Amino acid sequence: QVQLVESGGGLVQPGSSLRLSCEASEGSLDPYPIGWFRQAPGKEREGVSAISSIDGGTYYTEPVKGRFTISRDNAKNTVYLQMNNLKPEDTAVYYCAAAAPRARIGLPWVKDYKSWGQGTQVTVSS
C-alpha cells in the first residue's frame, strides 16, 4: 500500500497561487489514480481534482475548474496541484489520496480512495 505525504500549504492572500505536492514516501505512485480533497472546518471532506494512472486524464470539481491544475511526474513519484487565483473559500486542509491500482476514475469521491496522506493546511486571507 502506498504511503502519501502532502506539502506546500501555507497562508496566502486572495488572488495568490500555491503548488501542493503529494509524494509517495513508500512505494511507487505510478499505478495509482490520485485525488486531491479538502476539508474546511465544520464541513465534510470534498473532492477537488483527480488524475488517472491509465491515460493521465484529469478531472476537476466545479469550484476549482479553471483555477486549479493537477499533474503527475512519475519519475519524481509526485503528483502536484497548482492552485491559482485562490479565494478565501479555498481555505481548508488539503489531502491527497490513492485509489485502487489502475482503477478507472472520474470526479473524485471520498469513498473511492483508500490510502490518505496527513493533509496540509491552506489558508487564504487578507
MDTraj code that builds the backbone (N, CA, C; nanometers):
import mdtraj as md
import numpy as np

residues = "GLN VAL GLN LEU VAL GLU SER GLY GLY GLY LEU VAL GLN PRO GLY SER SER LEU ARG LEU SER CYS GLU ALA SER GLU GLY SER LEU ASP PRO TYR PRO ILE GLY TRP PHE ARG GLN ALA PRO GLY LYS GLU ARG GLU GLY VAL SER ALA ILE SER SER ILE ASP GLY GLY THR TYR TYR THR GLU PRO VAL LYS GLY ARG PHE THR ILE SER ARG ASP ASN ALA LYS ASN THR VAL TYR LEU GLN MET ASN ASN LEU LYS PRO GLU ASP THR ALA VAL TYR TYR CYS ALA ALA ALA ALA PRO ARG ALA ARG ILE GLY LEU PRO TRP VAL LYS ASP TYR LYS SER TRP GLY GLN GLY THR GLN VAL THR VAL SER SER".split()
xyz = np.array([
    [0.0853, -0.1181, 0.0000],
    [0.0000, 0.0000, 0.0000],
    [0.0894, 0.1237, 0.0000],
    [0.0566, 0.2181, -0.0848],
    [0.1403, 0.3365, -0.0980],
    [0.1173, 0.4303, 0.0192],
    [0.2259, 0.4939, 0.0670],
    [0.2196, 0.5928, 0.1750],
    [0.2384, 0.7304, 0.1133],
    [0.1486, 0.8234, 0.1455],
    [0.1471, 0.9552, 0.0816],
    [0.1787, 1.0658, 0.1812],
    [0.2524, 1.1671, 0.1335],
    [0.2863, 1.2830, 0.2157],
    [0.2605, 1.4096, 0.1341],
    [0.1762, 1.4994, 0.1895],
    [0.1482, 1.6259, 0.1226],
    [0.2397, 1.7353, 0.1766],
    [0.2652, 1.8349, 0.0920],
    [0.3409, 1.9526, 0.1334],
    [0.3019, 2.0692, 0.0441],
    [0.3430, 2.1891, 0.0860],
    [0.3227, 2.3064, 0.0023],
    [0.2151, 2.4016, 0.0489],
    [0.1439, 2.3656, 0.1544],
    [0.0401, 2.4549, 0.2031],
    [0.0985, 2.5798, 0.2671],
    [0.0101, 2.6747, 0.2999],
    [0.0559, 2.7967, 0.3642],
    [-0.0532, 2.8994, 0.3736],
    [-0.0133, 3.0191, 0.4182],
    [-0.1045, 3.1323, 0.4299],
    [-0.0754, 3.2289, 0.3154],
    [-0.1773, 3.2561, 0.2346],
    [-0.1599, 3.3451, 0.1201],
    [-0.2766, 3.4413, 0.1110],
    [-0.2569, 3.5469, 0.0330],
    [-0.3639, 3.6447, 0.0121],
    [-0.4535, 3.6019, -0.1038],
    [-0.5761, 3.6498, -0.1062],
    [-0.6639, 3.6206, -0.2209],
    [-0.5973, 3.6615, -0.3514],
    [-0.6149, 3.5778, -0.4530],
    [-0.5545, 3.6026, -0.5827],
    [-0.4182, 3.5408, -0.5997],
    [-0.3624, 3.4887, -0.4925],
    [-0.2287, 3.4286, -0.4979],
    [-0.2343, 3.2848, -0.5491],
    [-0.1151, 3.2268, -0.5625],
    [-0.1016, 3.0891, -0.6091],
    [-0.0229, 3.0062, -0.5084],
    [-0.0501, 2.8780, -0.5081],
    [0.0264, 2.7798, -0.4315],
    [0.0355, 2.6530, -0.5143],
    [0.1417, 2.5764, -0.4927],
    [0.1514, 2.4448, -0.5534],
    [0.1674, 2.3406, -0.4437],
    [0.0719, 2.2518, -0.4351],
    [0.0789, 2.1419, -0.3406],
    [0.1460, 2.0220, -0.4061],
    [0.2178, 1.9465, -0.3251],
    [0.2826, 1.8242, -0.3719],
    [0.2323, 1.7054, -0.2916],
    [0.2204, 1.5944, -0.3582],
    [0.1817, 1.4677, -0.2949],
    [0.2876, 1.3657, -0.3366],
    [0.3695, 1.3265, -0.2423],
    [0.4806, 1.2376, -0.2711],
    [0.4594, 1.1033, -0.2046],
    [0.5046, 0.9991, -0.2694],
    [0.4982, 0.8658, -0.2110],
    [0.6228, 0.8437, -0.1267],
    [0.6047, 0.8272, 0.0047],
    [0.7192, 0.8011, 0.0917],
    [0.7606, 0.6545, 0.0860],
    [0.6648, 0.5717, 0.0525],
    [0.6928, 0.4300, 0.0327],
    [0.6150, 0.3834, -0.0889],
    [0.6782, 0.3091, -0.1764],
    [0.6113, 0.2567, -0.2933],
    [0.6110, 0.3549, -0.4086],
    [0.5607, 0.3083, -0.5213],
    [0.5547, 0.3902, -0.6426],
    [0.4132, 0.4405, -0.6652],
    [0.4019, 0.5667, -0.7085],
    [0.2721, 0.6241, -0.7406],
    [0.2219, 0.5802, -0.8777],
    [0.3086, 0.5244, -0.9575],
    [0.2781, 0.5011, -1.0985],
    [0.1449, 0.4313, -1.1237],
    [0.1096, 0.3246, -1.0505],
    [-0.0147, 0.2551, -1.0848],
    [-0.1415, 0.3151, -1.0242],
    [-0.1260, 0.4190, -0.9432],
    [-0.2400, 0.4677, -0.8651],
    [-0.3043, 0.5939, -0.9222],
    [-0.4363, 0.5909, -0.9385],
    [-0.5055, 0.7176, -0.9593],
    [-0.4928, 0.7995, -0.8310],
    [-0.4696, 0.9282, -0.8448],
    [-0.4519, 1.0139, -0.7277],
    [-0.5573, 1.1229, -0.7283],
    [-0.6163, 1.1437, -0.6130],
    [-0.7136, 1.2508, -0.5975],
    [-0.6695, 1.3505, -0.4936],
    [-0.7123, 1.4740, -0.5120],
    [-0.6959, 1.5780, -0.4107],
    [-0.8328, 1.6089, -0.3518],
    [-0.8342, 1.6240, -0.2212],
    [-0.9559, 1.6534, -0.1471],
    [-0.9272, 1.7671, -0.0503],
    [-1.0323, 1.8263, 0.0024],
    [-1.0136, 1.9303, 0.1036],
    [-1.1263, 1.9235, 0.2054],
    [-1.0939, 1.9703, 0.3247],
    [-1.1929, 1.9733, 0.4315],
    [-1.1792, 2.1032, 0.5089],
    [-1.2837, 2.1836, 0.5028],
    [-1.2875, 2.3086, 0.5772],
    [-1.3484, 2.2833, 0.7143],
    [-1.3209, 2.3687, 0.8126],
    [-1.3761, 2.3494, 0.9469],
    [-1.5275, 2.3385, 0.9438],
    [-1.5792, 2.2350, 1.0086],
    [-1.7230, 2.2168, 1.0179],
    [-1.7894, 2.1622, 0.8933],
    [-1.7093, 2.1297, 0.7921],
    [-1.7657, 2.0785, 0.6670],
    [-1.7138, 1.9387, 0.6383],
    [-1.7837, 1.8680, 0.5514],
    [-1.7389, 1.7362, 0.5114],
    [-1.6243, 1.7467, 0.4105],
    [-1.5448, 1.6412, 0.4064],
    [-1.4371, 1.6350, 0.3087],
    [-1.4982, 1.6284, 0.1681],
    [-1.4404, 1.7062, 0.0753],
    [-1.4935, 1.7099, -0.0597],
    [-1.3823, 1.6911, -0.1624],
    [-1.4200, 1.6365, -0.2763],
    [-1.3230, 1.6179, -0.3836],
    [-1.2893, 1.7485, -0.4516],
    [-1.1671, 1.7578, -0.4998],
    [-1.1191, 1.8761, -0.5706],
    [-1.0779, 1.8398, -0.7130],
    [-0.9931, 1.7393, -0.7253],
    [-0.9390, 1.7039, -0.8557],
    [-0.8838, 1.5631, -0.8503],
    [-0.8693, 1.5011, -0.9670],
    [-0.8124, 1.3669, -0.9741],
    [-0.7392, 1.3491, -1.1059],
    [-0.6434, 1.2555, -1.1035],
    [-0.5677, 1.2251, -1.2251],
    [-0.5561, 1.0743, -1.2400],
    [-0.5833, 1.0288, -1.3596],
    [-0.5832, 0.8860, -1.3888],
    [-0.4406, 0.8321, -1.3987],
    [-0.4249, 0.7035, -1.3640],
    [-0.2969, 0.6352, -1.3842],
    [-0.2959, 0.5580, -1.5153],
    [-0.4095, 0.5560, -1.5852],
    [-0.4194, 0.4799, -1.7108],
    [-0.3835, 0.5700, -1.8292],
    [-0.4497, 0.6848, -1.8384],
    [-0.4292, 0.7701, -1.9552],
    [-0.3944, 0.9138, -1.9190],
    [-0.3737, 0.9397, -1.7891],
    [-0.3388, 1.0755, -1.7472],
    [-0.4548, 1.1721, -1.7510],
    [-0.5776, 1.1189, -1.7707],
    [-0.6929, 1.2057, -1.7725],
    [-0.7105, 1.2807, -1.6414],
    [-0.7576, 1.4038, -1.6488],
    [-0.7731, 1.4861, -1.5297],
    [-0.9184, 1.5276, -1.5110],
    [-0.9563, 1.5481, -1.3853],
    [-1.0938, 1.5787, -1.3510],
    [-1.0936, 1.6867, -1.2437],
    [-1.1883, 1.7784, -1.2556],
    [-1.1972, 1.8903, -1.1616],
    [-1.3412, 1.9125, -1.1203],
    [-1.3608, 1.9437, -0.9946],
    [-1.4946, 1.9805, -0.9494],
    [-1.5197, 2.1276, -0.9830],
    [-1.6444, 2.1632, -0.9877],
    [-1.6827, 2.2966, -1.0361],
    [-1.6178, 2.4124, -0.9600],
    [-1.6062, 2.4064, -0.8275],
    [-1.5499, 2.5227, -0.7566],
    [-1.4062, 2.5580, -0.7962],
    [-1.3326, 2.4612, -0.8529],
    [-1.1916, 2.4859, -0.8821],
    [-1.1597, 2.4822, -1.0308],
    [-1.2580, 2.4477, -1.1114],
    [-1.2345, 2.4341, -1.2543],
    [-1.1868, 2.5683, -1.3125],
    [-1.0793, 2.5626, -1.3904],
    [-1.0230, 2.6829, -1.4497],
    [-0.9196, 2.7525, -1.3634],
    [-0.9108, 2.7148, -1.2365],
    [-0.8135, 2.7766, -1.1454],
    [-0.7067, 2.6781, -1.0989],
    [-0.7422, 2.5520, -1.0824],
    [-0.6505, 2.4501, -1.0322],
    [-0.6093, 2.3580, -1.1471],
    [-0.4861, 2.3085, -1.1392],
    [-0.4349, 2.2127, -1.2378],
    [-0.3641, 2.0997, -1.1654],
    [-0.4045, 1.9768, -1.1952],
    [-0.3400, 1.8592, -1.1379],
    [-0.2458, 1.7996, -1.2413],
    [-0.1324, 1.7501, -1.1944],
    [-0.0359, 1.6869, -1.2845],
    [0.0412, 1.5814, -1.2064],
    [0.1073, 1.4935, -1.2795],
    [0.1865, 1.3910, -1.2118],
    [0.3207, 1.3769, -1.2819],
    [0.4238, 1.3525, -1.2019],
    [0.5575, 1.3268, -1.2520],
    [0.6005, 1.1939, -1.1925],
    [0.5796, 1.0879, -1.2673],
    [0.6084, 0.9548, -1.2135],
    [0.7570, 0.9356, -1.1858],
    [0.8430, 1.0048, -1.2596],
    [0.9866, 0.9939, -1.2343],
    [1.0222, 1.0479, -1.0964],
    [0.9469, 1.1500, -1.0516],
    [0.9690, 1.2066, -0.9183],
    [0.8740, 1.1483, -0.8161],
    [0.7899, 1.0554, -0.8601],
    [0.6969, 0.9897, -0.7678],
    [0.6081, 1.0916, -0.6961],
    [0.5629, 1.1917, -0.7713],
    [0.4912, 1.3040, -0.7118],
    [0.3743, 1.3465, -0.8003],
    [0.2643, 1.3842, -0.7342],
    [0.1513, 1.4470, -0.8002],
    [0.1393, 1.5888, -0.7450],
    [0.1114, 1.6828, -0.8343],
    [0.1036, 1.8236, -0.7959],
    [-0.0383, 1.8763, -0.8125],
    [-0.0698, 1.9780, -0.7325],
    [-0.1925, 2.0541, -0.7514],
    [-0.1529, 2.2009, -0.7543],
    [-0.1532, 2.2586, -0.8740],
    [-0.1256, 2.4004, -0.8904],
    [-0.2549, 2.4771, -0.8687],
    [-0.2546, 2.5678, -0.7739],
    [-0.3754, 2.6418, -0.7387],
    [-0.3513, 2.7899, -0.7653],
    [-0.4265, 2.8436, -0.8587],
    [-0.4137, 2.9841, -0.8957],
    [-0.5387, 3.0618, -0.8563],
    [-0.5248, 3.1928, -0.8479],
    [-0.6373, 3.2794, -0.8153],
    [-0.7129, 3.2273, -0.6926],
    [-0.6402, 3.2038, -0.5867],
    [-0.7011, 3.1472, -0.4664],
    [-0.8006, 3.2420, -0.4032],
    [-0.9051, 3.1840, -0.3457],
    [-1.0131, 3.2599, -0.2831],
    [-1.0239, 3.2197, -0.1363],
    [-1.0814, 3.3049, -0.0545],
    [-1.0983, 3.2682, 0.0878],
    [-1.1732, 3.1357, 0.1055],
    [-1.2662, 3.1069, 0.0171],
    [-1.3415, 2.9820, 0.0299],
    [-1.2597, 2.8579, -0.0051],
    [-1.1376, 2.8768, -0.0537],
    [-1.0473, 2.7635, -0.0753],
    [-0.9749, 2.7221, 0.0534],
    [-0.9923, 2.7984, 0.1591],
    [-0.9281, 2.7667, 0.2860],
    [-0.9752, 2.6318, 0.3374],
    [-0.8800, 2.5431, 0.3639],
    [-0.9127, 2.4079, 0.4080],
    [-0.7824, 2.3306, 0.4316],
    [-0.7962, 2.2144, 0.4918],
    [-0.6867, 2.1170, 0.4914],
    [-0.7003, 2.0360, 0.3630],
    [-0.5915, 2.0280, 0.2887],
    [-0.5919, 1.9565, 0.1618],
    [-0.5227, 1.8212, 0.1788],
    [-0.5884, 1.7185, 0.1280],
    [-0.5384, 1.5815, 0.1360],
    [-0.5221, 1.5238, -0.0041],
    [-0.4198, 1.4422, -0.0224],
    [-0.4148, 1.3593, -0.1422],
    [-0.4425, 1.2156, -0.1006],
    [-0.4916, 1.1385, -0.1958],
    [-0.5285, 1.0005, -0.1673],
    [-0.5135, 0.9176, -0.2938],
    [-0.4925, 0.7887, -0.2750],
    [-0.4757, 0.6953, -0.3847],
    [-0.5952, 0.6013, -0.3925],
    [-0.6441, 0.5808, -0.5127],
    [-0.7482, 0.4809, -0.5363],
    [-0.6807, 0.3473, -0.5691],
    [-0.7608, 0.2475, -0.6010],
    [-0.7059, 0.1152, -0.6325],
    [-0.6182, 0.1246, -0.7579],
    [-0.5115, 0.0444, -0.7638],
    [-0.4214, 0.0489, -0.8795],
    [-0.4960, 0.0282, -1.0108],
    [-0.4673, 0.1161, -1.1083],
    [-0.5237, 0.1095, -1.2441],
    [-0.6753, 0.1186, -1.2473],
    [-0.7347, 0.1677, -1.1410],
    [-0.8803, 0.1843, -1.1416],
    [-0.9194, 0.2931, -1.2409],
    [-1.0331, 0.2760, -1.3036],
    [-1.0880, 0.3812, -1.3886],
    [-1.1594, 0.4815, -1.2994],
    [-1.1286, 0.6092, -1.3182],
    [-1.1832, 0.7098, -1.2285],
    [-1.2495, 0.8208, -1.3070],
    [-1.3249, 0.9003, -1.2338],
    [-1.3801, 1.0247, -1.2865],
    [-1.3619, 1.1305, -1.1808],
    [-1.4660, 1.2073, -1.1565],
    [-1.4575, 1.3059, -1.0499],
    [-1.4272, 1.2358, -0.9172],
    [-1.3471, 1.2994, -0.8307],
    [-1.3046, 1.2325, -0.7080],
    [-1.4150, 1.2247, -0.6029],
    [-1.4418, 1.1015, -0.5588],
    [-1.5349, 1.0777, -0.4488],
    [-1.4566, 1.0147, -0.3348],
    [-1.4787, 1.0616, -0.2135],
    [-1.4043, 1.0141, -0.0976],
    [-1.4086, 0.8623, -0.0868],
    [-1.5244, 0.8036, -0.1114],
    [-1.5427, 0.6591, -0.0898],
    [-1.4574, 0.5734, -0.1815],
    [-1.4077, 0.6304, -0.2912],
    [-1.3304, 0.5533, -0.3890],
    [-1.1812, 0.5502, -0.3590],
    [-1.1372, 0.6221, -0.2571],
    [-0.9956, 0.6370, -0.2290],
    [-0.9621, 0.5728, -0.0954],
    [-0.8505, 0.4982, -0.0927],
    [-0.8206, 0.4112, 0.0202],
    [-0.7003, 0.4538, 0.1022],
    [-0.5995, 0.5120, 0.0396],
    [-0.4767, 0.5491, 0.1106],
    [-0.4678, 0.7007, 0.1133],
    [-0.4572, 0.7561, 0.2348],
    [-0.4635, 0.9015, 0.2527],
    [-0.3367, 0.9549, 0.3170],
    [-0.2995, 1.0769, 0.2747],
    [-0.1929, 1.1483, 0.3424],
    [-0.2458, 1.2171, 0.4679],
    [-0.1574, 1.2904, 0.5351],
    [-0.1930, 1.3529, 0.6626],
    [-0.2535, 1.4910, 0.6450],
    [-0.2419, 1.5470, 0.5260],
    [-0.3007, 1.6770, 0.4974],
    [-0.2042, 1.7930, 0.5124],
    [-0.2344, 1.9012, 0.4410],
    [-0.1574, 2.0245, 0.4504],
    [-0.2559, 2.1419, 0.4516],
    [-0.2325, 2.2378, 0.5404],
    [-0.3255, 2.3482, 0.5584],
    [-0.3030, 2.4558, 0.4531],
    [-0.4119, 2.4995, 0.3921],
    [-0.4111, 2.6145, 0.3004],
    [-0.5064, 2.7185, 0.3574],
    [-0.4543, 2.8369, 0.3816],
    [-0.5352, 2.9466, 0.4335],
    [-0.5230, 3.0649, 0.3390],
    [-0.6379, 3.1122, 0.2931],
    [-0.6423, 3.2263, 0.2013],
    [-0.7126, 3.3399, 0.2738],
    [-0.6373, 3.4422, 0.3044],
    [-0.6924, 3.5521, 0.3844],
    [-0.6126, 3.6785, 0.3588],
    [-0.6842, 3.7917, 0.3627],
    [-0.6170, 3.9203, 0.3501],
    [-0.5848, 3.9774, 0.4878],
])
top = md.Topology()
chain = top.add_chain()
for i, resn in enumerate(residues, 1):
    res = top.add_residue(resn, chain, resSeq=i)
    for name in ("N", "CA", "C"):
        top.add_atom(name, md.element.get_by_symbol(name[0]), res)
traj = md.Trajectory(xyz[None], top)
